[in-house]
């Protein structure tokens, strides 16, 4: 079985090329990809209706809307996630100080490692 065989991974990213690269990486590693999702409302709806999410990658800014409500929902469900961002740490609320960050331009392999080790 592949490294991520059987895992459901949520990709929340509004940049098409970055999202497709992450999806390919997770699928190649054996994961079932949920998404990619490019809007906060769609991410919230998918999180609410999904029975199982094993991990998630969240772009912090989705078309000028911050992703933190989705991060809150994931945290409530104990779902591990990483932020994929070009933003400085000062933009990220202190409640997320322990969340791994992958700096843009994102290296998909780094996202995989940050999320699942």
C-alpha positions as CSV (number, residue, x, y, z in Angstrom):
1,X,0.0,0.0,0.0
2,X,1.2,3.5,-0.7
3,X,2.3,5.9,2.0
4,X,-1.2,7.6,2.1
5,X,-3.3,4.7,1.0
6,X,-6.8,5.0,2.4
7,X,-6.4,8.6,3.7
8,X,-8.8,11.4,2.7
9,X,-6.9,14.7,2.2
10,X,-8.7,18.0,1.7
11,X,-7.0,20.5,-0.5
12,X,-8.2,24.1,-0.1
13,X,-6.3,26.3,-2.6
14,X,-7.5,28.9,-5.1
15,X,-4.5,28.8,-7.4
16,X,-5.3,26.3,-10.1
17,X,-1.8,25.2,-10.8
18,X,-0.8,24.8,-7.1
19,X,-4.0,22.9,-6.4
20,X,-3.5,20.5,-9.3
21,X,0.1,19.8,-8.3
22,X,-0.9,19.1,-4.7
23,X,-3.8,16.9,-5.8
24,X,-1.4,14.9,-8.1
25,X,1.1,14.5,-5.3
26,X,-1.5,13.2,-2.8
27,X,-3.1,10.9,-5.4
28,X,0.3,9.5,-6.4
29,X,0.9,8.8,-2.7
30,X,-2.3,6.8,-2.6
31,X,-4.7,9.4,-1.0
32,X,-8.2,10.2,-1.9
33,X,-8.3,13.9,-2.6
34,X,-11.3,16.0,-1.4
35,X,-11.3,19.0,-3.6
36,X,-9.5,21.1,-4.6
37,X,-11.7,23.8,-3.2
38,X,-11.1,27.4,-4.0
39,X,-13.8,29.2,-1.9
40,X,-14.3,29.4,1.8
41,X,-18.0,28.6,1.6
42,X,-17.4,25.5,-0.4
43,X,-14.7,24.4,2.0
44,X,-17.0,24.8,5.0
45,X,-19.7,22.9,3.3
46,X,-17.4,20.0,2.3
47,X,-15.9,19.8,5.8
48,X,-19.5,19.7,7.3
49,X,-20.7,16.9,5.0
50,X,-17.5,14.8,5.0
51,X,-17.5,11.7,7.3
52,X,-13.8,11.4,7.4
53,X,-10.9,13.9,6.6
54,X,-7.5,12.6,7.6
55,X,-5.5,15.8,6.8
56,X,-5.8,19.1,5.0
57,X,-3.8,21.7,3.2
58,X,-5.2,25.3,3.5
59,X,-4.3,28.3,1.5
60,X,-4.7,31.2,3.9
61,X,-6.2,33.7,1.5
62,X,-8.9,32.5,-0.8
63,X,-9.9,35.3,-3.2
64,X,-9.5,37.9,-0.4
65,X,-11.2,35.8,2.2
66,X,-9.2,34.3,5.0
67,X,-9.5,30.5,5.5
68,X,-9.5,30.6,9.4
69,X,-13.2,29.5,9.8
70,X,-12.3,26.3,7.9
71,X,-9.2,25.8,10.1
72,X,-11.5,26.2,13.1
73,X,-13.8,23.5,11.9
74,X,-11.0,21.1,11.2
75,X,-9.5,21.8,14.6
76,X,-12.8,21.0,16.2
77,X,-12.8,17.6,14.5
78,X,-9.1,17.0,15.4
79,X,-8.1,16.9,11.7
80,X,-4.4,17.8,11.2
81,X,-3.7,20.6,8.7
82,X,-1.0,22.8,7.3
83,X,-1.1,26.3,5.9
84,X,0.2,26.9,2.5
85,X,1.0,30.6,2.4
86,X,3.1,33.5,1.2
87,X,2.0,35.5,4.2
88,X,4.2,36.6,7.1
89,X,3.5,34.9,10.4
90,X,2.0,38.1,11.8
91,X,-1.1,37.5,9.7
92,X,-1.8,34.2,11.3
93,X,-3.7,34.3,14.6
94,X,-1.8,33.1,17.6
95,X,-4.2,30.2,18.1
96,X,-2.5,28.6,15.1
97,X,1.1,29.2,16.2
98,X,1.7,25.4,16.3
99,X,0.2,24.7,12.8
100,X,2.9,23.9,10.3
101,X,3.4,26.4,7.4
102,X,4.6,25.7,3.9
103,X,5.8,28.8,2.2
104,X,4.7,29.7,-1.3
105,X,5.8,28.9,-3.8
106,X,4.9,25.6,-2.3
107,X,7.0,22.5,-2.7
108,X,4.4,19.7,-2.8
109,X,6.7,17.2,-1.2
110,X,7.3,19.5,1.7
111,X,3.5,19.7,2.2
112,X,3.3,15.9,2.3
113,X,6.0,15.8,4.9
114,X,4.6,18.6,7.0
115,X,1.2,17.0,7.1
116,X,2.0,13.3,7.5
117,X,5.7,13.1,8.4
